[in-house]
Amino acid sequence: MPDETLDPGEISPEHGQRGDASGGISRRSLVRAAGLGSGLLVGAPLISACGGLKGNQKSTSKKITIGFVTPLTGALAGFAASDNYVVDTIRGSASYSKGIKIGSQTYDVEVVVADSQSSENRASQVARQLITKNKADMILVTSTPEVTNPVASVCEQQHVPCVSTVVPWESWYFGRGAKPGDSFKYTTMFFFGVAEFGECFIPMWDRVHNDKTVAGMFPNDADGNAFRKGWPPLMKPAGYQMVDGGAYPDGTTDYTSMINKFKSKQCDIYVNAPLPPDFNVFWKQAAQQGFRPKLATVAKVLLFPADVVALGDLVLNIATDAWWTPTMPYQSSLTGQSAKDLGAAFTQKTGKQWVQALGSSYSLFEVAYNAFKGASDPHDHDEVAAQLRSMKYDGMSGTLDFTAGPVPGVAIVKPAGVQWKKGTGKFPFDLVVVDNSANKNAPVAGDLVPTNS
């Protein structure tokens, strides 16, 4: 199977990668991406469940081309820390290296990797290049709406099957302009949403004595707006009320007014959904200014060791969600490799600590393989897209059922509650499961401890 990485600055792909050295997210692009229900790309076609657009692009090629868009550089690079390893592992698996047999024909498989550089505009650009220049039969994309949404919208426009992950489903669905009852034909995703965050976070809140007042740090972007809308209805039945810090712009550098508001309302609990660099600035300022919530439960940030090290001991006992850990009893549908062995192999090969993106990125390629195997023609985009929407299987992320909803083409992964603790081995901090209320498959390995006494 060819080893190829798309150079987004060139017409033709080259081995290796080049990109903007900064890899940053422009304020302009993020502002344009912001707003629940605003739609990230104008014209992304929606279809009802009873009808659809025709997207066949017949080909006689004996090769299947899969594009993989991921933020290898830029502000979101922590999400992609394991993606090169996952791609190498997939390329080396017999399921991919020996080709995919469909009927009597075996198709070689090419995986072309494209770096979004953590930029909405770049994500859109490389998606179009994968389709027009590389003739991608499917595009896989991961990590936050700033990357997944523009790629998915391009694929929907161009009638190319696409699978997204590591994005709250509300941000992916409503953030692309969908309304209740709409469904996308070519684009599907697996992850979880605000309700699952509630199933994960609220039981942890209940275990820490508090005054039921929650500080909410939600920016004016697709994730922030989804969380701002979704959290209050989840909190209220449990007796919690939210203090909204305000819809601040991504890239804010002074959070004094927000911190003062949280302190004045005596918020014992903290929840958020910011960009990782923004949280680091906020949390350091909160420590300096005396905002010390009894339990901090964070989303979108502190998911990966690289982000944790930047904060040092300020990260201790901050809780977050884990959609995959090596302790979960899952195994590859391609090779039978266990989650435990995948995590250990990553550390042995790279010398780095396991990251939960290992599981989600690996599962993207499981989904792709199953969709192509189930189709009679891998180049028939309508048929492959239909396979995605009707898929249910067990693999590295557990059971993924794209027929179950909450909306068509979305499979839900259940998260576990985890906290960052002092490392007990070669790494300075460990991510430890402390609550499995939302996912009983995740073995509890440590005690839930207040973030601040």
GILIN-V849707 format. One record per backbone hydrogen bond with DSSP energy under -1.0 kcal/mol. CO is the residue of the C=O (numbers start at 1). NH is the residue of the N-H. Records with the same first field share a line. If there is no record, write none. Layout:
CO=NH  NH
//
This chain:
4=113
5=14
7=10
26=30
27=31
28=32
29=33
30=34
35=38
41=44
47=183
48=51
62=108
64=110
65=137  138
66=112
67=140
68=114
69=142
70=72  116
74=77
76=79
77=80
78=81
80=83
82=86
83=87
84=88
85=89
86=90
87=91
88=92
90=93
93=97
94=98
96=99
100=107
102=105
105=102
107=100
108=64
110=66
111=4
112=68
113=6
114=70
116=119
119=123
120=124
121=125
122=126
123=127
124=128
125=129
126=130
127=131
128=132
129=133  134
130=136
138=67
139=163
140=69
141=165
144=147  148
145=149
147=151
148=152
149=153
150=154
151=155
152=156
153=157
154=158
155=160
161=139
162=188
163=141
164=190
165=143
166=144
168=172
169=173
170=174  175
173=178
174=177
179=182
183=47
186=162
188=164
189=411
191=413
192=169
193=197
194=198
195=199
196=200
197=201
198=202
201=205
202=206
205=208
212=241
213=268  269
214=243
215=271
216=245
217=273
219=221
221=225
222=226
223=227
224=228
225=229
226=230
227=231
231=234  235
232=236
235=238  240
236=239
241=214
243=216
246=248
248=220
249=252
255=259
256=260
257=261
258=262
259=263
260=264
261=265
262=267
263=266
268=294  295
269=215
270=297
271=217
275=279
276=280
277=281
278=282
279=283
280=284
281=285
282=286
283=287
284=288
285=289
286=291
294=451  452
295=270
296=319
304=308
305=309
308=311
311=314
312=315
313=316
315=318
318=420
319=298
320=418
322=416
325=328
328=330
330=339
332=336
337=332
338=342
339=343
340=344
341=345
342=346
343=347
344=348
345=349
346=350
347=351
355=358
356=360
357=361
358=362
359=363
360=364
362=366
363=367
364=368
365=369
366=370
367=371
368=372
369=373
370=374
377=380
379=381
380=384
381=385
382=386
383=387
384=388
385=389
386=390
388=391
391=402
393=400
395=398
398=395
400=393
402=409
407=410
409=189
411=191
416=322
417=434  435
418=320
419=432
420=317
421=430
428=423
430=421
432=419
433=445  446
435=417
439=442
//
